Amino acid sequence: MPALSNRTKDFTDSVIRRMTRVSMKYDAVNLSQGFPDFDPPKELLDRLAEVSKEDFHQYSITWGAQNFREALAEKQSKLMGRQIDPNGEIVVTCGSTEAMMAAVMTVTDPGDKIIVFSPFYENYGADTILSGSEPIYVPLYPPEFNFNTDELEAAFKQHPKALILCNPSNPCGKVFTREELQIIADLAVKYDTFVITDEVYEHIVYAPYKHTYMASLPGMWERTISCSSLSKTYSITGWRLGYIIAPPEIIDTAKKVHDFLTVGAAAPLQEAAVTGLRFGDDYYKWLQDKYTRKRELFLKGLDDIGISHTVPQGAYYIMLDISEFGYKDDLEFCYDLAKDVGVGAVPGSSFFREDVNHLIRLHFAKKDETLNEALNRLEHIRSKMTYRK
Ligand code: GLN
């Protein structure tokens, strides 16, 4: 057999998604891959049932159905503080996963460099490999996950084509302040670099923190490619609806990349999701309250057990410190945790460029009863896990 591609030969499967399969195997409460186990809003499901009997079974326009783009433009215009043109400034994609890949393909050539903050969401590594670009990693330092401006500028001095910004951040829960965004923006302007954002947790932010859109900073609309999705906002991760918002010159190319990658996102699902895009502000307030309560419940449970952890400002992940168990390999820890304790988690090493093996990631986008069950199981973590000292 001829050799397979060099580009993909070092790929592993996604550890995040593998841990869902491991959780299923051991019947563990799956707090690994981040997705809810509660229903999407009823209005979306009702509309979806109707749509199955209407005329939405063929391709929509490749860059997204007209009414979907119009509803999205109206919603995001309010949030981003500028009038977004549904025809020239949006591409609808198969999840933010495709949006990010298409954004990277739109702005880079093989050999180009891309700044990625570490810890980072697993897919960005794969995005750089698939596009033939090279990541420059810049560390975020716990507990606040702040960057060092000199280190960031040193990365910009290597003439990257783009910087990837996950805000609110998966996995560390950081919500970048306006001041931090301004530092990044100033460097992006100074070194003539694009910023590709991943803002899928834009509506999951805990008071007093607030989400600021990079594209809304002065001078940044021109060089920001904003990627996001409906997955987390409407609890529909399986619908795979995402999008890119950017100036028309960038969108022109992104439309073509997207067209050749996937042709388009599922037409019936776009139609049903328009209902969600037209929700009023009260929905987003309700969502935020819901996650605020879940965060409280879960963090309190972990504090009662007495394991130290990060406190997210946004998104729905926490990193648990597992140093006390003495494992050298956090992946092995996660397998044992699923098997012996019955809780699925993602090893921290999946997110860090640095050699970090003492953290695991859990998420709390689950029904209260699921979270309580996970906490009940975690109460026995010290008696059930082996110690590797
Ligand atoms: N963003 C989610 C996570 O980090 C899942 C994303 C995915 O698997 N596509 O767990």
Residues whose N, C-alpha, C, O or C-beta is under 5 A from the ligand:
A	BS01	LIG	I16 S32 Q33 G34
